[in-house]
Amino acid sequence: MTESLKLTVDHADGIAVLYTEGYINNEGGEQIARAAYRLIDGDQRTLLLNLQGTKIVNSIGISILIEIIEKMIEIEGRLAFCCLTPTIEKTFHIMGLAQYAGIYPDQETALRELNAGRSA
Amino acid sequence: MSAATAVAEPAAPAWEELARLAGKESGERAYLARLLEHWRRARGAAGAAFYACRDGACRRELVAGALSTPGGPRFPEAVEGEPPEGFAALRLPEGLVLALTDAAGSGGADAHGAAEPLTLLLAAASRCLALERRLKEQHFQVNYRGVELEALYDVGLAVASTLDLDELSEEVLVRAVSLLDARRGALYLREGDEYRLDGTFGGAAVESFPADLPALESCLEGEGVCPVELLPGARHLLLVPIESDRERRGVLVVADKESRHGIGPFDADDRRTLGLFANQAAIAIENARLHRQALEKERLEREMELAAEIQRQILPDELPEVAGWELFGWNRPARQVGGDYYDLVRLGERGRIGFAIGDVTGKGMPAALLVSTLHSSLTLLRDRGELSPELVARLNRHVCESSLANKFITLVVGELDPASGWLTYINAGHNPGFLLRASGGAVERLDSTGLPLGLMAAGAWQVRGVELAAGDLVCLYTDGITECAAPDDEELGEQRLIALLEAHRAAPLSELVAAIDRATLEHAAGLPQGDDQTLVLVRRAAAES
């Protein structure tokens, strides 16, 4: 099981995609936040977090993800998640993340929906 | 702070903008940011920063204007205690504003009255932000209790849905680490007098530890110091037992509780949560463990059936009939399939009878396969020539190459020339055969003439021979006969076997075997025997009187 977080960033259709692999805890969450804020500073307004490689997230990680969502709302940007395990998806719904960030089953659907939202 | 100059209030569009921001969902920070900017401009400050404060520590949240002035200080990220020098400071409810004064010393927060409208608005906004934060935190905690309940519920569901112990262990461990905000974790399951590592997360853990490890019980009770050496490098451990039917089945360990500021110990609430979780997990783990045991038993039974089938295929279906001679072979496999072997076969054109009896160490499939190897090798080698030390040496090399290091075979292999009555044999570490002469006298022993096969690649074996006269009886057997155990552990022994042979020496061989069979059953008195029982009997027909 991969444990400490590995993060890679790519761009697809003008959207920054952050791929995570491992535990989203305090350390992992901070890593995601740093990358997200760098992208925001670079005028990126749409972010997609692909959590295919993540099986575990704790409350500290969730609170950091909420802060990133709040930041995105503040700058009127959009953040979405895709490829979540059923457990993480259920957790995100209970914790209210799904209220402010889209959750999609796969990256293709997420990119399509985010692009449709941008052009609307 | 003193009120020195009048304050310019924001123009109407600015008020409208503030009103719009205040009405917007999640617009509190943006509202405060605009307000701070109006406040800064009204005072002519080069820059202003808002700090959110809690428990005497303030963290920079917003900056309006410049972050610093040339040659002047820069807004710090955090302020603890008194505000730093070089700034004008304005204390707010659960907040702090620092302002950069210009070179002439004007434009700072302290240059204006605390009661003027913008400052009052800032104070109100600061308080609102703090209350909103607290509300969010409480909302987060309530929601997270929901996540905990869901996790408990899900593990409960797993009782009915998951029987794969590996999958379940990983699920239990990941959820425990996640629920407790732990950095690491490990799951140990009880095996005999120790706990063995079943899964680990976030770092290495010791492979096993004794069930009576000092400090374990007090740690499980939440008292004393926990054995941090279980997870090398960890600083704070929380251990809870996994119990079902009031028996300890395992121990769930999590380590190093995370916060935004690092790691720390777990508290009583954490122990209660993990304890509840472990109770749920215990039922699921026990079910999966029992399922694994049932599968293993089924696999072993299938293997035993297959091994027994192999053994049945190898033992001769029918025995050669030779005028003037009686030949008999008999085998009773033990409950666990063993490695006994016998053969009685006519050797091609030479008119001789080949015989063999052997015992492979071990049980089950490995023993059955080695018996199969022995049988095929012996059959091939016999086709190429008569009994000799070279034949057994080649057989030994083949067994050495085919078997595991701890496997060997004891074997008596021989040939009978029916015409002359001459019986030659090599005894490779097997029990001595018995020769009972029709003419009477002491029982002769066909002792070992070399090492068992498979022990060493090199070895020496001698061929010995005896001439059988009319009525002479040779009995070869495996140790399942002589070591047949009674309930008090007493073995049947060689002497009882010899007595049986002597008592029934003239009876048909089938009756002699039946007598030995009855004697072993009576001796065992219902005690299951762990070893096969095998006999090979050769008797020259008695001279007609």
Contacts between the chains, C-beta under 8 A, distances in Angstrom:
chain1	res1	chain2	res2	distance
A	1	B	170	7.1
A	1	B	174	7.6
A	1	B	201	6.4
A	3	B	201	6.4
A	3	B	202	4.9
A	3	B	203	7.7
A	23	B	202	7.2
A	25	B	181	7.4
A	25	B	183	6.8
A	25	B	258	5.6
A	26	B	258	4.7
A	26	B	259	7.2
A	26	B	260	6.2
A	55	B	174	6.0
A	56	B	174	5.0
A	56	B	177	6.6
A	56	B	178	5.0
A	56	B	201	7.9
A	57	B	178	6.5
A	58	B	177	7.4
A	58	B	178	5.0
A	58	B	179	7.8
A	58	B	181	4.6
A	58	B	182	7.7
A	58	B	258	6.6
A	59	B	140	7.6
A	59	B	144	5.2
A	59	B	147	7.7
A	59	B	181	5.4
A	60	B	181	5.8
A	60	B	258	5.2
A	60	B	259	6.8
A	60	B	260	6.3
A	62	B	140	8.0
A	62	B	144	7.8
A	63	B	140	6.5
A	63	B	260	7.7
A	66	B	140	7.6
A	70	B	26	6.4
A	70	B	29	7.9
A	73	B	26	5.0
A	74	B	26	7.4
A	74	B	29	6.0
A	74	B	30	6.1
A	87	B	154	7.2
A	87	B	175	7.5
A	90	B	150	6.2
A	91	B	147	5.2
A	91	B	150	7.6
A	94	B	143	5.6
A	94	B	146	4.6
A	94	B	147	5.3
A	94	B	150	6.5
A	95	B	140	7.2
A	95	B	143	4.8
A	95	B	144	7.0
A	95	B	147	6.7
A	96	B	139	7.6
A	96	B	143	6.2
